[in-house]
Amino acid sequence: MSSVAVLLEPLALLGWSLLCLVWLARRPRGAVTWAAGAIATAYFWFATPLGANVMMRAIEGDPAATPVCPGVVAPETVVALAGGVSGSSPSDPSVSRLKEASFRRTSAAAELTLAGREVLLIVSGGAGRPHVEADLMQRLAVLFGVPPDRIVTESRSRNTAESAALVGAIVPRLGTDRVHLVTSALHMPRAARSFEARGIRVCRHPVDWRQVPIDPYYALLPQISAMEKSTDAVRELMGGLWYRLSGTLSPASARARDPL
């Protein structure tokens, strides 16, 4: 993408307009000026690669410092959490309806499963009707070569906490208390803590990293992709905050809220 194209994007033009308003309102200095300045600062934080990638790194962590989990050995289990499905067509059970996050998670989980002998894969997610995420993920895992008899489908959960509860009830019956959890790096901290609150030991396998190296030339140029990252980061932060405030990440509270 050329620098001229980036400068002329609607999101960038909105940013320059905000800066012009701040400049025009600089005298007399007052509450309006400070408010305009705060709005412009927040806008450039959320809409530029600099702010978006700093937020992503704060949640995802440093990829280079992510602990490397040992290989999966039965009866340990691989768990893939759903990342969304598009539409709700009753006549289209195609795996192409899985969103990119679901596809990436299923692909990585299938690879982990096939690397171990007699290792089971649990796919979890109940969004979408009539063909839910977990069903489509199961079909995709089979396409990747995982035998159907090595896949367990959990298709009732509607969110991360319910996935942890429902999968957490399955895992002990398989003779283990540890799972190899596969989900997006942005989602991993909250997901792992949700499983650990259920007494399940978690070996983290984050995928779908969103942070990228910041190009100094584009660092402060507002972009749609940066705004999307910031939006996802804020949603994840709010989700984590809600889980903490509601006690979802507390072991006692997690058991009390069991949907089973």
HUGI-V597223 format. One line per field, one symbol per residue. ss: DSSP state (H for helix, E for strand, L for the rest). burial: + if it has 24 or more other C-alpha atoms within 12 Angstrom, else -. Layout:
ss = ???
burial = ???
This chain:
ss = LLHHHHHLLHHHHHHHHHHHHHHHLLLLLLHHHHHHHHHHHHHHHHHEHHHHHHHHHHHHLLHHHLLLLLLLLLLLEEEEELLLELLLLLLLLLHHHELHHHHHHHHHHHHHHHLLLLLEEEEELLLLLLLLHHHHHHHHHHHLLLLHHHEEEELLLLLHHHHHHHHHHHHHHHLLLEEEEEEEHHHHHHHHHHHHLLLLEEEEEEELLLLLLLLLLLLLLELHHHHHHHHHHHHHHHHHHHHHHLLLLLHHHHHHLLLL
burial = -----+----++--++-++--+-------------++--+--+++++++++++++++-+++----------+-+++++++++++++------+++-+++-++++++++++++++-+--+++++++++++-++++++++++++---+---++++++++++++++++++++++--+-++++++++++++++++++++++++++++++++++++------++++++++++++++++--++-++--+----++----++-----
